[in-house]
Amino acid sequence: MSFFRPGQSASPMPDRLSRTDYYQILTSVLMVILGALILIRSVSGSITIMTLLVGGGFLTLGAYRLNFVIKYFKKRRKCNQM
């Protein structure tokens, strides 16, 4: 058994993204937008720990997932240029 760092896998990089991949990219973008909206509304209104945790959680998780999408497209572009 071998353990990989996040973003690394034993399988080769796919040529095309599936519908599931596009769905996950869309939900990641929406998570970032929703997290930002929650944080903006909490700052303009009453600031509570729950709104900060939920908004920050959505924003962080969405950005974390989008980081892998960006890495995939950079790696794909690099492989296509060679």
VMD Tcl script that builds the backbone (N, CA, C; Angstrom):
set m [mol new atoms 246]
animate dup $m
set s [atomselect $m all]
$s set {name element resname resid chain x y z} {
  {N N MET 1 A 0.851 -1.171 0.000}
  {CA C MET 1 A 0.000 0.000 0.000}
  {C C MET 1 A 0.899 1.237 0.000}
  {N N SER 2 A 0.595 2.152 -0.863}
  {CA C SER 2 A 1.356 3.397 -0.892}
  {C C SER 2 A 0.403 4.569 -0.707}
  {N N PHE 3 A 0.896 5.586 -0.100}
  {CA C PHE 3 A 0.090 6.771 0.161}
  {C C PHE 3 A 0.579 7.898 -0.737}
  {N N PHE 4 A -0.354 8.651 -1.269}
  {CA C PHE 4 A -0.035 9.747 -2.166}
  {C C PHE 4 A -0.338 11.065 -1.482}
  {N N ARG 5 A 0.385 12.062 -1.906}
  {CA C ARG 5 A 0.058 13.416 -1.455}
  {C C ARG 5 A -1.229 13.841 -2.135}
  {N N PRO 6 A -1.962 14.793 -1.547}
  {CA C PRO 6 A -3.190 15.246 -2.207}
  {C C PRO 6 A -2.906 15.753 -3.610}
  {N N GLY 7 A -3.729 15.338 -4.543}
  {CA C GLY 7 A -3.557 15.768 -5.923}
  {C C GLY 7 A -2.751 14.799 -6.764}
  {N N GLN 8 A -2.202 13.750 -6.147}
  {CA C GLN 8 A -1.433 12.770 -6.891}
  {C C GLN 8 A -2.189 11.451 -6.876}
  {N N SER 9 A -2.111 10.732 -7.965}
  {CA C SER 9 A -2.750 9.428 -8.023}
  {C C SER 9 A -1.878 8.486 -8.835}
  {N N ALA 10 A -2.193 7.214 -8.741}
  {CA C ALA 10 A -1.431 6.220 -9.475}
  {C C ALA 10 A -1.900 6.126 -10.917}
  {N N SER 11 A -3.133 6.537 -11.194}
  {CA C SER 11 A -3.666 6.443 -12.552}
  {C C SER 11 A -3.169 7.617 -13.398}
  {N N PRO 12 A -3.026 7.389 -14.707}
  {CA C PRO 12 A -2.591 8.494 -15.574}
  {C C PRO 12 A -3.676 9.558 -15.700}
  {N N MET 13 A -3.271 10.724 -16.143}
  {CA C MET 13 A -4.201 11.834 -16.278}
  {C C MET 13 A -5.167 11.555 -17.428}
  {N N PRO 14 A -6.478 11.716 -17.186}
  {CA C PRO 14 A -7.446 11.454 -18.265}
  {C C PRO 14 A -7.369 12.515 -19.352}
  {N N ASP 15 A -7.725 12.110 -20.568}
  {CA C ASP 15 A -7.721 13.042 -21.699}
  {C C ASP 15 A -8.889 14.011 -21.636}
  {N N ARG 16 A -10.042 13.517 -21.199}
  {CA C ARG 16 A -11.242 14.347 -21.131}
  {C C ARG 16 A -11.841 14.259 -19.739}
  {N N LEU 17 A -12.535 15.313 -19.366}
  {CA C LEU 17 A -13.243 15.318 -18.094}
  {C C LEU 17 A -14.639 14.739 -18.305}
  {N N SER 18 A -15.132 14.043 -17.300}
  {CA C SER 18 A -16.470 13.465 -17.388}
  {C C SER 18 A -17.512 14.482 -16.915}
  {N N ARG 19 A -18.762 14.108 -17.042}
  {CA C ARG 19 A -19.844 14.981 -16.565}
  {C C ARG 19 A -19.752 15.180 -15.060}
  {N N THR 20 A -19.355 14.139 -14.368}
  {CA C THR 20 A -19.190 14.237 -12.911}
  {C C THR 20 A -18.120 15.257 -12.550}
  {N N ASP 21 A -17.032 15.274 -13.309}
  {CA C ASP 21 A -15.964 16.244 -13.059}
  {C C ASP 21 A -16.469 17.667 -13.259}
  {N N TYR 22 A -17.226 17.890 -14.332}
  {CA C TYR 22 A -17.773 19.225 -14.576}
  {C C TYR 22 A -18.767 19.621 -13.486}
  {N N TYR 23 A -19.546 18.667 -13.011}
  {CA C TYR 23 A -20.487 18.937 -11.919}
  {C C TYR 23 A -19.729 19.345 -10.652}
  {N N GLN 24 A -18.653 18.646 -10.351}
  {CA C GLN 24 A -17.864 18.979 -9.164}
  {C C GLN 24 A -17.172 20.332 -9.312}
  {N N ILE 25 A -16.740 20.677 -10.505}
  {CA C ILE 25 A -16.155 21.999 -10.738}
  {C C ILE 25 A -17.200 23.080 -10.511}
  {N N LEU 26 A -18.411 22.857 -11.036}
  {CA C LEU 26 A -19.501 23.814 -10.855}
  {C C LEU 26 A -19.850 23.986 -9.380}
  {N N THR 27 A -19.956 22.881 -8.647}
  {CA C THR 27 A -20.287 22.999 -7.226}
  {C C THR 27 A -19.165 23.677 -6.446}
  {N N SER 28 A -17.922 23.489 -6.860}
  {CA C SER 28 A -16.804 24.159 -6.190}
  {C C SER 28 A -16.887 25.672 -6.381}
  {N N VAL 29 A -17.207 26.096 -7.605}
  {CA C VAL 29 A -17.358 27.531 -7.880}
  {C C VAL 29 A -18.508 28.098 -7.060}
  {N N LEU 30 A -19.615 27.357 -7.005}
  {CA C LEU 30 A -20.761 27.817 -6.233}
  {C C LEU 30 A -20.466 27.866 -4.736}
  {N N MET 31 A -19.637 26.953 -4.254}
  {CA C MET 31 A -19.248 26.976 -2.841}
  {C C MET 31 A -18.467 28.253 -2.505}
  {N N VAL 32 A -17.578 28.643 -3.409}
  {CA C VAL 32 A -16.798 29.867 -3.188}
  {C C VAL 32 A -17.727 31.081 -3.176}
  {N N ILE 33 A -18.652 31.126 -4.123}
  {CA C ILE 33 A -19.584 32.255 -4.192}
  {C C ILE 33 A -20.474 32.298 -2.954}
  {N N LEU 34 A -21.021 31.142 -2.563}
  {CA C LEU 34 A -21.895 31.089 -1.399}
  {C C LEU 34 A -21.149 31.452 -0.125}
  {N N GLY 35 A -19.932 30.946 0.026}
  {CA C GLY 35 A -19.131 31.273 1.207}
  {C C GLY 35 A -18.838 32.760 1.297}
  {N N ALA 36 A -18.505 33.366 0.154}
  {CA C ALA 36 A -18.237 34.810 0.139}
  {C C ALA 36 A -19.493 35.600 0.483}
  {N N LEU 37 A -20.645 35.176 -0.064}
  {CA C LEU 37 A -21.898 35.872 0.248}
  {C C LEU 37 A -22.265 35.767 1.720}
  {N N ILE 38 A -22.072 34.606 2.298}
  {CA C ILE 38 A -22.364 34.432 3.725}
  {C C ILE 38 A -21.471 35.328 4.564}
  {N N LEU 39 A -20.191 35.383 4.219}
  {CA C LEU 39 A -19.268 36.225 4.991}
  {C C LEU 39 A -19.593 37.706 4.826}
  {N N ILE 40 A -19.938 38.131 3.619}
  {CA C ILE 40 A -20.274 39.544 3.385}
  {C C ILE 40 A -21.526 39.923 4.163}
  {N N ARG 41 A -22.536 39.060 4.118}
  {CA C ARG 41 A -23.776 39.358 4.848}
  {C C ARG 41 A -23.561 39.363 6.354}
  {N N SER 42 A -22.679 38.485 6.841}
  {CA C SER 42 A -22.440 38.452 8.288}
  {C C SER 42 A -21.674 39.692 8.743}
  {N N VAL 43 A -20.795 40.207 7.906}
  {CA C VAL 43 A -20.044 41.415 8.262}
  {C C VAL 43 A -20.961 42.638 8.225}
  {N N SER 44 A -21.883 42.675 7.251}
  {CA C SER 44 A -22.771 43.831 7.143}
  {C C SER 44 A -23.879 43.796 8.202}
  {N N GLY 45 A -24.199 42.612 8.701}
  {CA C GLY 45 A -25.239 42.478 9.726}
  {C C GLY 45 A -24.612 42.156 11.072}
  {N N SER 46 A -25.227 41.220 11.740}
  {CA C SER 46 A -24.689 40.803 13.038}
  {C C SER 46 A -23.691 39.668 12.824}
  {N N ILE 47 A -22.508 39.828 13.353}
  {CA C ILE 47 A -21.453 38.833 13.204}
  {C C ILE 47 A -21.622 37.773 14.287}
  {N N THR 48 A -21.808 36.529 13.859}
  {CA C THR 48 A -21.873 35.418 14.804}
  {C C THR 48 A -20.821 34.388 14.417}
  {N N ILE 49 A -20.459 33.565 15.368}
  {CA C ILE 49 A -19.434 32.566 15.117}
  {C C ILE 49 A -19.907 31.543 14.094}
  {N N MET 50 A -21.215 31.232 14.112}
  {CA C MET 50 A -21.753 30.250 13.169}
  {C C MET 50 A -21.648 30.736 11.727}
  {N N THR 51 A -21.993 31.984 11.477}
  {CA C THR 51 A -21.905 32.488 10.100}
  {C C THR 51 A -20.456 32.557 9.636}
  {N N LEU 52 A -19.555 32.896 10.529}
  {CA C LEU 52 A -18.143 32.927 10.157}
  {C C LEU 52 A -17.620 31.528 9.853}
  {N N LEU 53 A -18.016 30.543 10.657}
  {CA C LEU 53 A -17.564 29.175 10.423}
  {C C LEU 53 A -18.150 28.592 9.138}
  {N N VAL 54 A -19.435 28.784 8.920}
  {CA C VAL 54 A -20.072 28.225 7.721}
  {C C VAL 54 A -19.570 28.933 6.464}
  {N N GLY 55 A -19.551 30.260 6.485}
  {CA C GLY 55 A -19.061 31.012 5.329}
  {C C GLY 55 A -17.598 30.727 5.046}
  {N N GLY 56 A -16.798 30.720 6.080}
  {CA C GLY 56 A -15.373 30.417 5.911}
  {C C GLY 56 A -15.147 28.987 5.457}
  {N N GLY 57 A -15.966 28.078 5.960}
  {CA C GLY 57 A -15.843 26.676 5.552}
  {C C GLY 57 A -16.170 26.478 4.085}
  {N N PHE 58 A -17.280 27.071 3.629}
  {CA C PHE 58 A -17.625 26.975 2.212}
  {C C PHE 58 A -16.545 27.603 1.344}
  {N N LEU 59 A -16.091 28.767 1.728}
  {CA C LEU 59 A -15.074 29.469 0.946}
  {C C LEU 59 A -13.776 28.664 0.882}
  {N N THR 60 A -13.346 28.140 2.006}
  {CA C THR 60 A -12.097 27.379 2.058}
  {C C THR 60 A -12.199 26.074 1.279}
  {N N LEU 61 A -13.288 25.334 1.479}
  {CA C LEU 61 A -13.439 24.060 0.787}
  {C C LEU 61 A -13.567 24.256 -0.724}
  {N N GLY 62 A -14.315 25.264 -1.140}
  {CA C GLY 62 A -14.438 25.537 -2.569}
  {C C GLY 62 A -13.106 25.923 -3.191}
  {N N ALA 63 A -12.337 26.761 -2.507}
  {CA C ALA 63 A -11.025 27.171 -3.018}
  {C C ALA 63 A -10.064 25.984 -3.053}
  {N N TYR 64 A -10.150 25.116 -2.056}
  {CA C TYR 64 A -9.296 23.927 -2.003}
  {C C TYR 64 A -9.585 23.006 -3.190}
  {N N ARG 65 A -10.866 22.811 -3.486}
  {CA C ARG 65 A -11.241 21.956 -4.613}
  {C C ARG 65 A -10.863 22.595 -5.941}
  {N N LEU 66 A -11.017 23.908 -6.058}
  {CA C LEU 66 A -10.653 24.587 -7.306}
  {C C LEU 66 A -9.148 24.580 -7.532}
  {N N ASN 67 A -8.375 24.495 -6.463}
  {CA C ASN 67 A -6.930 24.403 -6.580}
  {C C ASN 67 A -6.542 23.168 -7.397}
  {N N PHE 68 A -7.220 22.046 -7.171}
  {CA C PHE 68 A -6.931 20.827 -7.915}
  {C C PHE 68 A -7.347 20.955 -9.375}
  {N N VAL 69 A -8.419 21.677 -9.641}
  {CA C VAL 69 A -8.865 21.894 -11.016}
  {C C VAL 69 A -7.821 22.715 -11.772}
  {N N ILE 70 A -7.322 23.755 -11.146}
  {CA C ILE 70 A -6.304 24.597 -11.769}
  {C C ILE 70 A -5.035 23.794 -12.033}
  {N N LYS 71 A -4.624 22.970 -11.075}
  {CA C LYS 71 A -3.439 22.132 -11.265}
  {C C LYS 71 A -3.633 21.159 -12.423}
  {N N TYR 72 A -4.838 20.600 -12.545}
  {CA C TYR 72 A -5.124 19.667 -13.635}
  {C C TYR 72 A -4.969 20.358 -14.990}
  {N N PHE 73 A -5.575 21.531 -15.136}
  {CA C PHE 73 A -5.512 22.216 -16.428}
  {C C PHE 73 A -4.096 22.694 -16.746}
  {N N LYS 74 A -3.340 23.099 -15.741}
  {CA C LYS 74 A -1.940 23.482 -15.994}
  {C C LYS 74 A -1.121 22.284 -16.443}
  {N N LYS 75 A -1.344 21.141 -15.772}
  {CA C LYS 75 A -0.597 19.949 -16.131}
  {C C LYS 75 A -0.999 19.452 -17.516}
  {N N ARG 76 A -2.276 19.551 -17.831}
  {CA C ARG 76 A -2.775 19.138 -19.143}
  {C C ARG 76 A -2.202 20.019 -20.249}
  {N N ARG 77 A -2.151 21.329 -19.993}
  {CA C ARG 77 A -1.574 22.247 -20.980}
  {C C ARG 77 A -0.091 21.953 -21.181}
  {N N LYS 78 A 0.605 21.642 -20.079}
  {CA C LYS 78 A 2.032 21.351 -20.155}
  {C C LYS 78 A 2.277 20.066 -20.959}
  {N N CYS 79 A 1.417 19.047 -20.757}
  {CA C CYS 79 A 1.567 17.789 -21.496}
  {C C CYS 79 A 1.239 17.969 -22.974}
  {N N ASN 80 A 0.295 18.833 -23.299}
  {CA C ASN 80 A -0.084 19.053 -24.700}
  {C C ASN 80 A 0.974 19.825 -25.468}
  {N N GLN 81 A 1.768 20.640 -24.772}
  {CA C GLN 81 A 2.798 21.430 -25.443}
  {C C GLN 81 A 4.011 20.586 -25.798}
  {N N MET 82 A 4.194 19.486 -25.102}
  {CA C MET 82 A 5.376 18.644 -25.356}
  {C C MET 82 A 5.205 17.787 -26.556}
}
mol reanalyze $m
mol bondsrecalc $m
mol representation Tube
mol addrep $m
